[in-house]
Amino acid sequence: MGYQWLFDRPIAHRGLHDAESPENSLPAFQKAIDHGFNIEIDVHLTSDGHIVVFHDDNLKRVCGVDKPVRDCTLEELKTYRLKNTENQIPTFDEFLALVDGKVGVLCEIKGINPFDHSIAKATIERLKTYSGPIALQGFNFGDVAYARKRTNLPVGELCTWNALDNHTYRWFPCNFMGKLWVNKFTKPDFIAYDVRSTKTEYNLPQGKPRKYKENKYIVKWAKKKPILFWTIDSDENVELAKKYANNIIFEKIGAEKANDTVGKMKPFACPESALPKNLKRKKLKPLN
């Protein structure tokens, strides 16, 4: 199966969510399916080895409980609720059963340790019996390289550059990622890039705006790989995406505006060899 689908329809960030249907909830996923949008999700492992769909490492922001996801059993996680609704944290199995190939899925593998591939391994193993269109992605360069060598699914590198003030502990890794140097190692099939990293004027947390030159790194890499932009949540970001990206990962702009981007994104600039198509790695390594 090729992965042109990843660029044919907008991608709903954590589902098509709102106050009644929280992010990464089954109702939010159903709304995305109803509108024919591809879906972006995030996966973690519980302490007893189950794959669950949840974004944050910690439950506090979404469930009001200050505890890491990895320290919880599935039974415990099912007692919590998402954003003061009746919605539970879904398992990966529950999510896949709901989607069932109706739309495409962009699955982010969570975790930051480049030597710990437990989430990637479990996810790839589970997807051996799923036939719908699905792609993997991650910030963790170790997992991206690991997954590319062990699956014929498309695997993308997530990159950000949102520490532009040079004064936070995140600056060095974000600077490295934002310049896309890591792609020389991971060799991703596509790049998912932070839209904020292409702004030429950026309001810093201290309230002092700074101006930047055009992001030459994304211009360069767009000639090598297909590009997704995240998270497109305003008119300004829609226009930036149209200038640089082949498709969007969106939220907050509404279904109508997201649909309006179809056919209006930047055409592929990458060579024929890098276009979205069927993938067949020469030799896949075993999961270990």
N, C-alpha and C positions, 0 to 999 in steps of 0.2 A: 504494500500500500504506500503510495506516495504521500507527501505532506504538503501539497499545494493548499489543502484545506485550511492550513494554519494562517494563510494569507487571504483567503477568499471571504471570510466573514469576521467582523470584529470579535474580540475576545473579552468576555465579561469578567472583570477582576473579582475573584472570590464569589462568582455568581452575580446575578442581577439583584443586588441587595438594597434594602431600605429599612425603615424602622420596624416594620412588621416581619420582614424576612432578612435576618442578620447575615453578615458575611459568612461564607462557607457553611451555610445551612441548606438543608434539602429544599425548602421552599424557594430560596434564592436561586438554586440550581434549576429548579423546575421553571421559574420565570425566564431564565436564560434560554432554556430549551424551547419554551413556548415562542420566543422571539427568534429562534434559529441562530442564536449566538454561540460561538465556541466558549468554553469555560476555562478560566485559570483557577487552579486550586493549589493548596500547600499540604504536604503530608509529613507527619511525625510518627515515631514509634512509641507505644506505651511501654511501661516497665515489664509487662507480660507479653510483649512481642506483637501486638496488634497495630496495624497501620490505621491512623485516624486523620481526618481532614480538618486541619486547624492551622492558622497562620503563625501566631506568636509562640515563642518558646515557653512563655509563662501564661497562666490562665487569667491573670489579674485584670487586664484591660477588658476582656470580652466576657468573662464569667464571674469576676469579682472575687476570685480565690487566688491568693499569692502562692502559687505552687507550679513548678515546671511540669510540662506535659509528660516528659520522660519519666518522672517520678510517680506517675499515676497508673493504676491498672485501668483496663477498659471499663470494668464494672464501676469504679469510682468516677471516671469521666462521664459516664452516662447519668450520674446523679446531678451533674451541673447543667445549667441552662445558658443559652447564648443571649447576651444583651437584654436580660430581663424579659425574655419571651419564653414560650414553652418548648422551644427548639433545643434539641440535644446536639452534641458534637457527633457528626456522622463518622462511621467507619469508612474506609476506602471501599470495602465490599458494598456497603449500602449506596455509596455514591455511584459506583460503576453499574450497579443494578438499575439505578434510576436513569442514568444517561443511556446505557445500553446501545451505544453507537449512534444515537440520534443526532448528536453534535460532536465536534472535536473537543479534546481535552488537552490543556497545557498544564502539566503537573510539575510544581516546584518541589524539589527534594530539599528538605530543611537540614540544618546542621552546619557547623562551621569548621569542624575538625577535618582537615584534608586527608587524614589517615583513617578516619572512621567511616566506613562505607555501609554501615548496618542498615540505614534507611534506604539507600539506593539499592542495596542487594535485595531487601524484602520487597521493594516496589517492583523491581524488574522481574523477580520471581512470580509475583502475583499477576503481572501483566502478560505472562506467557499464555494465559487462558482467556484473555480479553481480546476481542477482535475489532473493537471500534477504533476510530482514529485517535491517537494519543501521542503526545510528545513530552519529553522530559526537559527540565532546565534546572539550573541552580547557580547560586553565587559561589558555592564551594568548588573551587577549581579541581580539587582532588576527586570529588564525586563526578564532575563533568567528564574528566578524563577516564575515570573508572567505568562510567556508563557507556561511553562511546565504544569502549573495547569489548563490551559484554552484551550489547543489544543492537538490533537493527532499527530500533525506534529512533526518530530524530532527537538529538540532544543539543540544547542551547546553553550558552553562557549568559548569565544575568550579570549586568554591570551597572554600577552607579558612580556618581561623582558629586555627592551632595554634602561634602565637607570642604567647601571651597574657601572657608575663612582661614585655613591653615593653623587653627588654634585648638582643634579637638583631637583626641586620641585616635579618631577615625581617619584623620587626614591622610596619613601615609597609605593605608590599604585602599582607601577610596581613590586617591590620586593614581595609584598603580592600576586599579580596575578601570577607572574612567578613561585612561589612555589606551586601554584595550591590549596592553602588552601580554596579559595572561592568555590571550587567545592563541598566541604562538605555541603555547604548551598544550592547551586543552583541545585545540582544533575543532571547535564546535560546528554543528551544522547550520546554526543560525545564532544571532545575537539579540538579546532582549535588553534594551538600553533605557536608562532613566532619562525621561524627557527634560528634567531640570538641568541635566548636564549639557544641554544645547542652548540654554538661555544666554544671551549676551549681556543681560543685566540681572543681577541676583541680589535680593535683599537678605542680608545676613541676619542672624539672630540678634545681633547687637543693634540692628536698625540702620546700619550704614550700607547703602547700596554700593555694589562694585560692578564694574563693567569688564567684560571679557571679549576676546576675539572669537570669531566663529570656531566651533569645535572641529578642528581639522582631523581628529582621530576618527570620528564617526563618518565623516565624508570619505576618508580613506578606506575604512573597513566596509562601507556600503558597496564598494567596488569589488569586494571579496566574498561577502556573505549576505544572506537575506537579513533584514532588520525589522524587529518589533520595537515599539516604544511603549513604555509604561511610566506612571499611571496617568492616562489621559483623562483629566477631570475638570477641564475648563475649555472655553473657546480658544484661549491663547495656546493651550497645549495641543488642541486639535490642529491648529495651523502649523505649529512646529512639527508635529508628526507628519503632516502632508508634505513638508519640505524635505524631511530626512528619511522617513520610515516607509516600509511596505505594508504595515498593518499596525493596529493599535490594541493595547490592553487597557480597557476603560472602566470608569465608574463615575457616578454622579451626573454625567451629562445627559442621561436618559436614552431610552431605546431609539427614539426618532433621530436624535442627533448622531448617535452611533451608526445607525443604518445609513445616514447621509454620507458617511465617509467611504462607503463601498464604491469602488471604482475611481476614487479621487486621491488615493494614496500615491506615493512616489513609485514609479515603475522600478522593477528590479534592475540594478546596475551591475550585479555580480556576473561573472562569466557563466557560460552554459554548464560547466562542470559543477557549479555551486548552486544551481537552481533547485527548488524543492522538487524532489522526485523520489522514486523508490530507492531505498538504501539497502545495500548488501555489503556489510563489512567483509573483508577478505577472510579473516579468521577471528571468530569470537572467542574470548577467553572465558573460562568457567567462572561462575559466581563463587567468590571465596573471600 
